[in-house]
Amino acid sequence: MELFDAIQQRHSFRSYRSDPVPREMLDRIIRAASRAPSAGNEQPWRFYVATGNALARLIEIMSQSTQYFEDFLSVLGHQATADQLTWYSELGGAPVVIVCTIPEGEDGLLLLNKHLAVGAAVENLLLAATALGLGTCSVTFSYWVSDQVAEVLGVPGDQRIVAMVTVGFPADAPPLAPPRETDIAVFLD
């Protein structure tokens, strides 16, 4: 798939078939993520790919986290719906969840650089998955259960979870992508 087609077609899927994602595909999307830029080529990200029993334990933790979800949405100004609560408790039936971490203990510009690098890596991952015919959804909701998620995945104490991505073959035809703002740039001469 051509890059601009992948960019246009990429959107969040919330329902997946139970078919396993071949390891070769997962390796390709992780390699694509690793090609992202980072300050000083630090490559601060680490990816934990959960399938099988690890995924089942992760979903169990995420389903318990929905008790905080209504508070989370109220902070964002959204109303919690039954569909949203269900999605977070099942993660759309995704056969794979990829959790991304960065090193703990830094703040200011160093932390900002790590977050920007992870954002770029996750976007590479999302676009690579789209190009391979996979659906994804970038999930930033793990704040209240991040310690439990870290324990299940064996994330060392010097790492902080910053992103979670569901991955799988879409169960449904792609939903219509939400409209995008087009007046977003200021051109100066």
Phi, psi and chi 1 to 4 in degrees:
 res  aa     phi    psi   chi1   chi2   chi3   chi4
   1 MET       -  138.8  176.4 -179.5  -67.9      -
   2 GLU   -71.8  146.0 -159.1  -94.8  -32.6      -
   3 LEU   -53.1  -50.3  174.1   63.2      -      -
   4 PHE   -67.0  -28.4  -75.1   95.9      -      -
   5 ASP   -66.7  -43.1  -68.8  -23.8      -      -
   6 ALA   -62.6  -40.2      -      -      -      -
   7 ILE   -62.8  -44.3  -69.4  169.7      -      -
   8 GLN   -67.4  -35.8  -72.2  -70.6   89.6      -
   9 GLN   -86.4  -18.5  -67.9  178.6   26.9      -
  10 ARG   -67.4  128.1 -164.5 -128.4   49.9   87.1
  11 HIS  -158.9  173.4   60.4  -82.7      -      -
  12 SER   -84.0  128.2  -62.5      -      -      -
  13 PHE  -100.4  144.5  -78.0   86.2      -      -
  14 ARG  -123.3   10.0  -57.5 -119.9  173.2    5.8
  15 SER  -148.9  128.4 -179.7      -      -      -
  16 TYR  -127.0  151.7  -58.0   92.0      -      -
  17 ARG   -74.3  159.2  -61.7 -170.5  -33.5 -121.2
  18 SER   -82.1   -3.6   61.2      -      -      -
  19 ASP   -54.6  133.3  -52.9    0.4      -      -
  20 PRO   -66.1  148.6   13.7  -17.4      -      -
  21 VAL   -90.0  124.1  176.6      -      -      -
  22 PRO   -57.7  142.1  -23.4   33.1      -      -
  23 ARG   -55.0  -36.6  174.2   66.3 -175.8  -97.5
  24 GLU   -61.0  -38.5  -60.8   76.8   29.5      -
  25 MET   -67.8  -42.7  -67.6  177.2   97.7      -
  26 LEU   -62.6  -41.9  -65.0  171.8      -      -
  27 ASP   -59.8  -41.5  -72.6  -20.6      -      -
  28 ARG   -64.9  -42.2  -74.3 -173.8   76.1 -172.6
  29 ILE   -73.3  -31.3   64.8  175.5      -      -
  30 ILE   -68.8  -40.3  -64.5  -65.6      -      -
  31 ARG   -61.6  -40.6  -86.0 -164.4  -47.1  -86.7
  32 ALA   -61.5  -41.6      -      -      -      -
  33 ALA   -61.2  -39.2      -      -      -      -
  34 SER   -69.0  -13.2   76.8      -      -      -
  35 ARG   -86.8    1.5  -59.0  -62.0  -60.4  164.1
  36 ALA   -68.6  154.7      -      -      -      -
  37 PRO   -76.1  152.9   27.3  -33.4      -      -
  38 SER  -150.7  151.1   61.2      -      -      -
  39 ALA   -58.5  127.3      -      -      -      -
  40 GLY    61.7   20.5      -      -      -      -
  41 ASN    53.4   36.5 -163.3   29.3      -      -
  42 GLU   -66.1  -33.1  179.7 -176.5   17.1      -
  43 GLN    50.6   63.7  -56.9  173.7   40.7      -
  44 PRO   -75.1   -8.7   31.4  -37.4      -      -
  45 TRP   -79.7  150.5   47.6   72.8      -      -
  46 ARG  -135.5  139.3  -68.4  -64.1  170.3  -94.4
  47 PHE  -115.7  132.3  -63.7   96.2      -      -
  48 TYR  -114.5  115.1  -65.0   81.1      -      -
  49 VAL  -101.2  110.4 -177.9      -      -      -
  50 ALA  -101.3  126.0      -      -      -      -
  51 THR  -137.7  176.1   60.8      -      -      -
  52 GLY    53.3 -131.0      -      -      -      -
  53 ASN   -63.5  -38.9  -69.6  -26.8      -      -
  54 ALA   -62.4  -40.4      -      -      -      -
  55 LEU   -66.1  -42.4  175.8   61.4      -      -
  56 ALA   -60.2  -42.3      -      -      -      -
  57 ARG   -67.3  -38.0  -67.8  173.6   60.8 -154.1
  58 LEU   -63.9  -44.2  179.9   64.8      -      -
  59 ILE   -63.9  -38.3  -71.3  172.3      -      -
  60 GLU   -59.3  -43.4 -177.3  179.6  -45.1      -
  61 ILE   -65.7  -45.0  -69.2  166.8      -      -
  62 MET   -64.0  -35.3  -69.0  -58.6  -70.8      -
  63 SER   -67.2  -32.1   68.5      -      -      -
  64 GLN   -71.8  -24.8  -66.7  169.6    8.9      -
  65 SER   -73.1  -13.5   74.2      -      -      -
  66 THR   -64.9  -17.0   58.8      -      -      -
  67 GLN   -62.6  -24.5   65.2 -175.5  -30.7      -
  68 TYR   -94.9  -11.6  -54.4  105.7      -      -
  69 PHE   -63.2  -40.8 -170.1   61.7      -      -
  70 GLU   -61.6  -39.4  -70.2 -174.5   52.5      -
  71 ASP   -63.9  -42.1  -67.6  -24.2      -      -
  72 PHE   -59.2  -47.8  174.9   70.6      -      -
  73 LEU   -66.8  -34.4  -73.3  177.9      -      -
  74 SER   -66.2  -32.4   68.5      -      -      -
  75 VAL   -64.6  -38.4  168.1      -      -      -
  76 LEU   -81.2  -11.0  -64.2  176.6      -      -
  77 GLY    89.5   16.3      -      -      -      -
  78 HIS  -105.6  158.6  -61.2  -75.6      -      -
  79 GLN   -97.5  131.9  -64.7  -61.3  -44.0      -
  80 ALA   -68.9  135.2      -      -      -      -
  81 THR  -118.2  161.4   67.1      -      -      -
  82 ALA   -59.0  -39.0      -      -      -      -
  83 ASP   -62.5  -42.7  -72.4  -16.2      -      -
  84 GLN   -66.0  -42.9  -69.8  166.0  -40.6      -
  85 LEU   -63.6  -41.0  -67.5  172.1      -      -
  86 THR   -64.0  -44.3  -61.1      -      -      -
  87 TRP   -59.6  -46.3 -169.5   84.6      -      -
  88 TYR   -67.1  -26.5  -86.1   97.2      -      -
  89 SER   -82.8  -13.6   68.2      -      -      -
  90 GLU  -124.5  -11.9  -60.1  170.1   -4.4      -
  91 LEU    51.8   37.5  -63.3  177.5      -      -
  92 GLY    68.1   10.9      -      -      -      -
  93 GLY    74.2   18.6      -      -      -      -
  94 ALA   -60.6  134.4      -      -      -      -
  95 PRO   -79.6   -8.2   27.6  -31.8      -      -
  96 VAL  -141.9  137.7  179.5      -      -      -
  97 VAL  -127.9  129.8  172.3      -      -      -
  98 ILE  -109.4  123.8  -60.5  173.2      -      -
  99 VAL  -108.6  134.0  173.1      -      -      -
 100 CYS  -113.3  138.0 -176.9      -      -      -
 101 THR  -126.1  162.5   67.4      -      -      -
 102 ILE  -132.7  164.2   59.6  171.9      -      -
 103 PRO   -64.1  142.5  -22.6   32.6      -      -
 104 GLU   -76.8  165.3  -84.8  -76.7    7.5      -
 105 GLY    91.0    2.6      -      -      -      -
 106 GLU  -114.3  157.4  -62.5 -177.2   82.0      -
 107 ASP  -142.3 -173.6   57.6    7.5      -      -
 108 GLY    62.9 -139.9      -      -      -      -
 109 LEU   -63.3  -37.3 -177.8   58.6      -      -
 110 LEU   -62.1  -43.2  -64.8  174.7      -      -
 111 LEU   -68.1  -42.4 -178.3   61.1      -      -
 112 LEU   -57.7  -45.6  175.7   62.0      -      -
 113 ASN   -59.2  -40.4  -75.4  -21.0      -      -
 114 LYS   -65.7  -43.0  -74.1  174.2  178.4   41.2
 115 HIS   -64.0  -41.0  -80.3  -85.9      -      -
 116 LEU   -63.6  -40.9  -70.6  170.4      -      -
 117 ALA   -63.4  -44.2      -      -      -      -
 118 VAL   -63.9  -40.2  165.3      -      -      -
 119 GLY   -58.6  -43.3      -      -      -      -
 120 ALA   -65.1  -41.1      -      -      -      -
 121 ALA   -64.7  -42.9      -      -      -      -
 122 VAL   -64.7  -41.1  167.9      -      -      -
 123 GLU   -62.8  -41.9 -178.2   65.5    6.2      -
 124 ASN   -57.6  -44.0  -82.3    8.2      -      -
 125 LEU   -60.2  -46.0 -174.4  150.7      -      -
 126 LEU   -62.9  -43.1  -61.0  173.3      -      -
 127 LEU   -69.3  -39.7  -68.8  173.2      -      -
 128 ALA   -63.4  -42.1      -      -      -      -
 129 ALA   -62.5  -42.8      -      -      -      -
 130 THR   -59.3  -45.8  -61.0      -      -      -
 131 ALA   -60.7  -27.7      -      -      -      -
 132 LEU   -91.1    2.8  -66.6  173.5      -      -
 133 GLY    85.7   14.0      -      -      -      -
 134 LEU   -94.3  154.6  -64.2  168.1      -      -
 135 GLY  -102.1  153.0      -      -      -      -
 136 THR  -143.9  162.7   58.5      -      -      -
 137 CYS  -148.1  121.2 -174.9      -      -      -
 138 SER   -80.7  121.7  179.7      -      -      -
 139 VAL  -114.9  120.1 -177.7      -      -      -
 140 THR  -102.4    1.9   55.4      -      -      -
 141 PHE   -90.1   94.1  176.4   73.5      -      -
 142 SER  -149.0    9.1   61.4      -      -      -
 143 TYR   -53.2  -51.3  174.5   78.4      -      -
 144 TRP   -73.4  -19.3  -69.2  -78.8      -      -
 145 VAL  -120.7   15.5  -65.9      -      -      -
 146 SER   -61.9  -35.5   60.5      -      -      -
 147 ASP   -64.6  -41.3  -70.3  -16.4      -      -
 148 GLN   -67.4  -41.2  -66.3  166.5  -63.9      -
 149 VAL   -62.1  -44.5  169.9      -      -      -
 150 ALA   -59.5  -41.4      -      -      -      -
 151 GLU   -63.6  -45.5 -176.3  178.3  -28.3      -
 152 VAL   -61.6  -39.1  163.0      -      -      -
 153 LEU   -90.2   -3.8  -61.3  178.4      -      -
 154 GLY    72.3   31.0      -      -      -      -
 155 VAL   -74.2  126.0  174.6      -      -      -
 156 PRO   -64.6  156.8   -1.4    5.2      -      -
 157 GLY   -63.8  -16.7      -      -      -      -
 158 ASP   -91.3   11.8   63.0  -12.6      -      -
 159 GLN  -119.5  148.4  -65.5  -75.1  -53.1      -
 160 ARG  -120.4  131.2  173.3 -170.5  -42.2  178.6
 161 ILE   -73.6  128.9  -65.3  172.7      -      -
 162 VAL  -125.0  -13.8  -67.4      -      -      -
 163 ALA  -157.0  154.9      -      -      -      -
 164 MET  -141.6  136.2 -175.8 -179.8  -68.2      -
 165 VAL  -130.8  125.1  177.6      -      -      -
 166 THR   -84.1  144.8   58.1      -      -      -
 167 VAL  -140.7  138.0 -179.5      -      -      -
 168 GLY   175.5  179.4      -      -      -      -
 169 PHE   -81.8  126.8  -66.6   99.5      -      -
 170 PRO   -57.9  139.5  -21.4   31.5      -      -
 171 ALA   -81.6  -27.8      -      -      -      -
 172 ASP  -124.5  168.7  -56.4  -43.0      -      -
 173 ALA   -60.8  146.9      -      -      -      -
 174 PRO   -59.8  135.9    7.6  -11.3      -      -
 175 PRO   -69.0  162.3   25.0  -31.1      -      -
 176 LEU   -66.8  132.3  -67.1  175.9      -      -
 177 ALA   -68.1  142.4      -      -      -      -
 178 PRO   -63.6  152.9   19.2  -25.2      -      -
 179 PRO   -61.4  147.5   12.4  -16.4      -      -
 180 ARG  -110.7  141.5  -57.7  -67.1  179.5  173.1
 181 GLU   -66.6  133.5  178.5   63.4   45.5      -
 182 THR  -106.0  -20.7   56.6      -      -      -
 183 ASP   -92.8   73.6 -173.0   19.1      -      -
 184 ILE  -120.8   -1.7   60.5  169.7      -      -
 185 ALA  -121.8  145.3      -      -      -      -
 186 VAL  -114.0  118.0  175.8      -      -      -
 187 PHE   -98.1  125.8  -66.7   89.4      -      -
 188 LEU  -118.1  145.5  -54.4  166.0      -      -
 189 ASP  -125.0      - -168.5    4.1      -      -
